[in-house]
């Protein structure tokens, strides 16, 4: 039921915004997000030190994507380290980090969780009698879940 509502809202939203994307595609020669015109106007009207061609970013230095992910040119961490640390906790424009002990505790906990998840997926794949969950619609907002196994039907 919730999936139907979500799909309905998504379709309505896509219909509502599609006109803007079609307009941009027509005006900007297929660039439906308008990024080329943004870059062009930034080059034309921005202050000299803010122009995209003069900014010191990885794309302007000729780095490949792999080099960008492994580079420590702009920060003390690689991209994967910075992403992990910011997922756990990073503050003040990603300049203030937690203690390394806290990140190590989270590494251990997340590793145990991933190992447990892999084990559960393996057990589910290897199990011979698969349990099937079926949804049977009831009255308004009433949910009836029926767990069917090979030999029995369980109703919670």
N, C-alpha and C positions, 0 to 999 in steps of 0.2 A: 504494500500500500504506500509506504513512504517512498519507495523507488518510483512509483507512478507519479507521485506528487513532484519529486525531484526532476524527473524527465519532463513533465509538463511545464514546470517553471523554466527549465533550461531551454526548451523549444521556444517558449514565449520570449525569453530574453534574447535568444539568437535571432528571432524574427525582428525584434525591436531594434537591435544594433546592426543588423546586416545592411541597412541603408547607408550607414556611415562608412562601412568598409567598401561597399560598392562605389560610393561617391569618391573615396580616396583612390581606389583602383582606376577610376576613369580620369580623375584630375592629374594623378601622379604616375601615369604610364605603368600601371600594374602594381605599384608600391602601395598596397592597401593599408599599411600602417603609417605611411608618410615619413619614414625615416630618412630617405634621401633628401627630401625637401627640408627636413629639420637640420640635417648636417650642412646643407647648402646655405641656409639662412644663418646658421651659427657661424660659418666661415665668413659670411658677408657682413654681419652686424655685430658680432661679439667683440669685446675688447681683445687686444692682440694676445695677451697672455692666456685668454680663455678659449681661443680658437681650437677646434678639435685637432687640426693638423700640427699644432705646436705643443699639445699636452704630452707629458711624459707617461704614456701608457704602453702596455705590452704590445698592443696591436700596431703601434707606430714604430716599435723597435724591431719588428720582423720576427718575433718569437713564434714558434709553433705552439699549438695548444698544449702539447706534452711539456714543453719548456715552461709555459705559463703556470701549469699545475705544480711543477717541481721547483719553481723559482722562489728564492728568498730575497729578491732584489728590492722589493718595497716594504716587506715586513720581515719580522724575525722568524716567521713560520711559513711552511708551504701551505698551499690552498687546502689540502685535506686536513692538516693539523689545525688550521684556523677555523675550518668548518666544524670540526669535532669540538674544539674548545668553545666555540660560540654556541653550539648546540647545548652543551652542559652549562656554560655560564661565562660570558664576557661582557664587560661594561665599558661605558665611556668611549664610544666610537671604536670599540674593540681594541682598546689600549690597556684596559685593566682586566687582568685575568685572576682566576682563583688559584689556590695553592696546587702544586703538582700532585700532592697526595690525593686531593679530591678527584682530579682527573683520572688518576690511577685506580682509585676505588670504583669509579664509574666504568673504566675499561674492564675491570674484573667482573662487575655485575652484568654489563652488557654482553661480555663474552659468554658467561654462563647462560644468559637468556637466549642467545643465538644458538648455542649448542643444544639447549633444551628444545628450541623450536625445530631445529634440524632433526632431532630425534623423534619428535612428535610427527613431523611430516613423513619421515621414514616409516614409522609404525603405521601411519594411516595408509601409506601406499602398499605396504606389505600385508596388511590385514586382509583376510579372506572374506569375511562376512561384513561387508560395508554397511554402515548404518546410514539410512537415508532420512533426511529431514524434509517433510512435506508441510506446506502451509495450506490450511483449509480455511477459507474465508468464513467469518461468522457475521454477527450483527455489527452495528456501527462501533468501530474501534475495538471490537472483541477479537482476540487472537486465539486461535487454537493450533497448537503445534502438535504434530503426531510424529513420534519417533518410531520408525518401522525397522525392525530387525528381521532376520530370517524367520524366526519361529514365533515371535511375539510382537505385540503392539503395545507401546508404553505411552501413556497419556499423563503428562505432569500436571 
